Structures are given as structure tokens and as C-alpha cells.
Amino acid sequence: MPTALDLSHVTLTYPDGAGRLTAVDDASLTIRRGELVGLVGPSGSGKSSLLSLASTLQRPTTGEVTVDGTPTSALSTRELLTLRREKIGIIFQQPQLIESLTAREQLLITESIRGGKTRGARGRADELLDLVGLSGQADRRPGQLSGGQRQRVNIARALMGQPALLLVDEPTSALDRERSASVVALLEKVTREFETGTLLVTHETETLGNADRVLHMEDGRLSPSL
């Protein structure tokens, strides 16, 4: 499978008084399309900073971030924005749905903002909602959906742009164990079916039994999980 994400010796540092704080310390990671990689570690270990680098929302202090074969260090801000729209789907910890919009409209407005084709978008939105287990729920608004259902809308929304890379930040933090397991199982399913490379940050290691790999992060450093 082609590579969805390649982090090559990336470091991220911030000014900290007279010195610098290292948030990500010489991290290297390759994720191929169709591969689900879990990332665990304590709070403050650098997981969110690593996601921000992978998403190109921040540039590394040193090292190279390559998304779907495109090195990003030399890209302009506008080119990075285009790359994110076309290649990266981000699933945040909170779904951040617009309360006045239906589930279908959440997907359609995202596609419109992304600059995607409007022709056939409604049909694709309904197909994705069916895929994530929301058949018959397309006309419901967030207030009519459970927490797990809202997170499923969030996942479907991220897939509208047919991304090469899915970056998922603690998607189950507000869910009970059963719903958490179902959301992670869904992420595995879409990773395989859509052949995305998926990096899943979670504190619930017991849900990662079907991940291809699980990595641990501490003090900004990546290592295989024990």
C-alpha cells in the first residue's frame, strides 16, 4: 500500500523562558494506507503536538512531514491548506457539530467549504451516514442524536473528502465503554474499506486490539507500546 503519512525525525520546540521546551523529540513514523495505528501515552506526553505536525497545522522545528507522497516543508501556507482539504480528514475529540444543521447538512457544508463538487454530494453524504450506522438519521439534528451517534456523524464528515490520512484525537473520551468500542471498530472498518492511513490517539488501550500497531509517547518520544 502507498504511504499515507511519513514523519522523518521531526522535532517541535517552543520558547520557554531562556531556553526551549521540546514537545516532540526526533519522532519518526510511517503509516501506510489501510493501516490503523494507535497512539497512547500520558497527558502532556506530546500526542497532541504530534497530531498537529501530522495534520500540517504546525510546521516542525526540524525534520520532514510527508502526506500521501507530498513533502510539506517547502509548501506555502496556501498549498498546505489545499493539501489538508484534499488529503487529510481530522476527527476531533468533540464532534463540534452545528446545532441548526441536520446530519446530512453537516457533511454537505463541510464539502462546500472544502471546495468539493456539489454534484452527487447529497448521495455520497447519505451513503456515508448509512456506512457509519446512521441509516434513517440523515434529517436529525445534533440534539436528537446520542453522543455515539454524533461521533459517527463526525467520522462520516471527515470521510467526505476521501482523505488519504485520518487523524483521530480521543474520539471516545465522552462515551461509555460499549459505545467507545463500537466507535473504534467503526474507525477500523473505514480504514480498511477506504484505504486511509489512520492515526488514532486514545487513552483507552483496551479498544485497540485490532490496530495494526500501537505506539507509546512519553516526554515527546515515540516507542512501541509494551
N, C-alpha and C positions, 0 to 999 in steps of 0.2 A: 504494500500500500504506500502511496505517496506520503510525505511528511506534512502534517498539518501545522506543527509548531516545533521550532528548534531554538532553544536558548543555549548560547555558547559563551560560557564563562562570564555571565552577566553579574554585575555588581551595581548596587544602588546605595549611594551615601547621601546624607543630609548634613548641613552645617549644624553643629552642636557646641555652642559656646566658642571656645578657642580651637576646638577640634572638629571631627566629623563623626556622625553616627552611621554605622553600616547596617542597613535594613536587609539587604540581600548580598551574600558574600560568595562570589565566584560560583554561581549556580549554573549547572548545565543540565539540560533536559530535552529529550526528543519524544514527541508524541506523533504517532502515525494515524492516518485516517482510519476510522473504525476501531480505534483503541480508546479504552476508558482508563484513565489514571487518577487514582485518589491521592489527595494531599492532606495530611493530618499534622497536628503539632499544637503546642500550647499557644494561648493568646500572646500576641507580641512577638511571635517567632519569625515573622516575615512573610506569612502566607498571603496576606492582602497585598503586600508590596510586590510579591512575585506575580500575582494576578494582574496588577496594574501594568507591569512590564510586558507580560504576555499579551495584554489587550492593546498595547501601544499607547495607553493613556499617559504613561510616563516613559521617558527615554532612560536607558541605563547609563550609569556613570561610565562604565566600561563594559565591553562585550557586545554581542550582536543578538538581536531578536529577528528570527526569520519566520514569516507566516505564510503557509502554503507555497513555499518556494521563493518568496519575495523577502530579501533582506531589507530591514526597515531603517537602519541607522542613517542612511543618506536621503530618506524621503522627507519632503516638506510637510508642514502641518496639514495642508490641504490633501496631499497624497496619502497621509496617514488616515485622515478622516474617510477618504474613499475606500482605503483598504479595510478599515473597520466595518464600514457599511456592507461591503461586498463579501468579506471573508470571515468575520467574527460574529458569533452570537454570544451575548452576555446574559446570564441568568443571575439576578441579584438575590440577596438573602430575603428581601421583602419584594413581593411581586410588583409593587408600585403601579397598580392599575389605575386608570382614570375612572372615577366612580360613576360618571354620567354615561359611559360607553358600555355597550354590550361586549360579550366575549369576542364575538366576530369583529366588532369595530376596533377592539384593542389591537388585533392583528392587522387590520386594514390601514389604520392610521400610522402604524409603525412602518408598513410597507410604503406608504405615501411619503413619509418623512425620509425614508431611505432612498427615495427616488426610483423605486422599482416600477415595473409595468403594472398598470391598473387592470389591464385586460386579463381576465381569468383569476384575479386576486381573490375575489369572493369565494370562488370554488376551491381554491387552494386553502384559504382560511378554514373553510368548513371541513376539508379533508384532514387538516392538521388537528383541528379540535376533535374530530372523530378518532384520530390516531392516539391522542393523549387521553382518551376515555371520557370525552365530553360530548358525545353524540346527543343531540337534542337540547344542548345547553347553550347554543350559539347566541341566542337572543337574551340570555340572562346577564344582568349587571353584577358587578363585584359583590354588592350587598346581598345578593341572592345565592352566592356561592360559598362553599365551605373553604377553610384555609387550604386544604389539599387541592381543591378544585381551582382556586386562584393561582396556586403554584403551577398547576397544569396549563393554565392559560399563559402563564409566564414562559413556560417551556415552548409551547406552540408558537408564541410570538417570536421567540429567539430563532425558531426554525424557518420563519417566513422568508428570510433572505438566503436560504440554502447555504449556510456557512460551512466553511472547511473546518473551523475551530469553534468549539463550545467551551466557554469559561463559566464555571458554576460556583457561586460563593455561598456556602452554607444554606442550601435550599430547604433544609428540613428543620431549621432551628426553632420554628414556631409550631411544629407538628408533633403529634404523638408518635409512638414507635411504629404502629401499624401503617400510618399514613407516610411516615418517613421511609419505610421500606418500600412502599409502593412507588413513591416518587423516584427513589434511586433506581428501582427496577425499570421504571419508565425511561430514565436517562440512559440506562444501559441499552434498552431497546432502540431508542432513536440513534444512539451512537452506532450501533451495528447496521440499522436499516438505512440511515442517511450517510453512513461512512464519514462521520465527523470525527475529528480528534477531540476528545473531551477531557478536560482537567477539572476535577471535582474536589473542591475544598469542603471538608466536613469534619465535625468533631465526633460523629457517630461511626466509629470504625467498624462496628458490627454490621453495618449496612453495605460494606464494601467487599463482601465475599466473592462477587462476580467481577470485580475490577481486574484488569489485566496486570496492573501493578499498583502498589500503594507506597507512596514516598512520605518520609517524615521530615519536617522542617523545625529547626531549633537554632536560635541565635543567627538567623539568616542563612544557614547552611542546609542543603538538601542531602538526604541519605535514604537508602532503602528502609522501609518500615520493618521492624522486627516482628 
